[in-house]
Amino acid sequence: MADVRLPQPAFRPNPPGVVLESLAVMGPSGSGKSTLLHCLAGIERPDSGEVLLDGERVDQLREPARSELRRTAFGFVFQSGQLLPELPADENVALPLM
C-alpha cells in the first residue's frame, strides 16, 4: 500500500525545508478521479485497501475525526455543488471556519 502524503495547509507556517505541493488528478470521465479524492479526504471509505495520512488510517477514523482532518490538514476544490450561490466567493471559502 502506498502511504499518501498531503502537503501542510497554507495557513500554517511550514517547518524549515518543507515545500508545499500541488497535485492535479487527471483522467477521462468515469475513471475514478472524484472517488479517489473522496476516499483520500475520508468522505467515502474505499472498498479495499487503506488510506494513510502521516501513518494514520484515515479510512478507520470516525466521522468527527475525518471532518476535523478535512478542516485542518488539507483542502479540495470540488467540481460540483459545494458552493452556496447566494454567497460571494470569500464567504464560501470562509464557511468551514465558522
C-alpha positions in Angstrom: 0.0 0.0 0.0 1.2 3.5 -0.8 1.3 6.0 2.0 -0.5 9.1 0.7 1.2 12.2 2.0 -0.6 15.5 1.6 1.1 18.9 1.9 0.7 21.1 5.0 -2.2 23.6 4.7 -1.2 27.1 3.6 -2.5 28.8 6.7 0.1 27.1 9.0 3.8 28.0 8.9 5.8 25.3 7.4 8.9 23.8 9.2 12.2 24.9 7.6 12.9 23.0 4.4 9.2 21.8 3.8 7.9 22.7 0.4 4.1 22.9 -0.3 3.0 20.9 -3.3 0.0 20.9 -5.6 -1.3 17.8 -7.2 -3.6 17.5 -10.3 -5.6 14.3 -10.7 -6.5 13.9 -14.4 -8.2 11.3 -16.5 -11.2 10.5 -18.6 -14.7 10.8 -17.3 -15.7 7.9 -15.2 -12.1 6.8 -14.4 -12.5 7.3 -10.6 -10.9 10.7 -10.1 -13.6 12.0 -7.8 -13.9 8.7 -6.0 -10.1 8.7 -5.3 -10.3 12.3 -3.9 -13.3 11.4 -1.8 -11.5 8.4 -0.3 -8.4 10.4 0.4 -10.5 13.0 2.2 -12.4 10.4 4.2 -15.7 11.4 2.5 -16.1 7.9 1.2 -14.5 4.7 2.5 -12.6 2.6 0.0 -13.9 -0.9 -0.9 -10.5 -2.3 -0.3 -7.0 -1.1 0.7 -6.0 1.6 3.2 -5.9 5.4 3.2 -3.0 6.7 5.3 -2.1 10.3 6.2 1.1 10.7 8.3 0.9 7.0 9.1 -2.7 7.2 10.5 -5.5 5.2 8.8 -8.0 7.8 7.6 -10.4 5.1 6.4 -10.8 3.9 10.0 -11.4 7.3 11.6 -14.9 8.1 12.9 -16.7 10.9 11.0 -16.0 13.7 13.5 -12.2 13.0 13.2 -12.4 12.8 9.4 -14.3 16.1 9.4 -11.6 17.7 11.6 -8.9 16.3 9.3 -10.6 18.0 6.3 -10.8 21.3 8.2 -7.2 21.3 9.4 -4.9 19.2 7.2 -5.8 19.8 3.6 -8.2 21.3 1.2 -10.1 20.5 -2.0 -11.8 22.5 -4.7 -14.6 20.2 -5.8 -16.1 20.4 -9.3 -19.8 20.3 -8.3 -22.2 21.7 -5.8 -20.2 22.6 -2.7 -20.6 26.4 -3.1 -23.6 28.4 -2.0 -24.6 30.5 -4.9 -26.1 33.2 -2.7 -22.7 33.9 -1.1 -19.7 35.7 -2.6 -16.5 33.7 -3.2 -14.8 34.9 0.0 -17.7 33.9 2.2 -18.0 30.5 0.6 -14.3 30.0 1.3 -14.7 31.2 5.0 -17.7 28.8 5.7 -15.6 25.9 7.1 -14.0 28.4 9.6 -17.4 29.2 11.2 
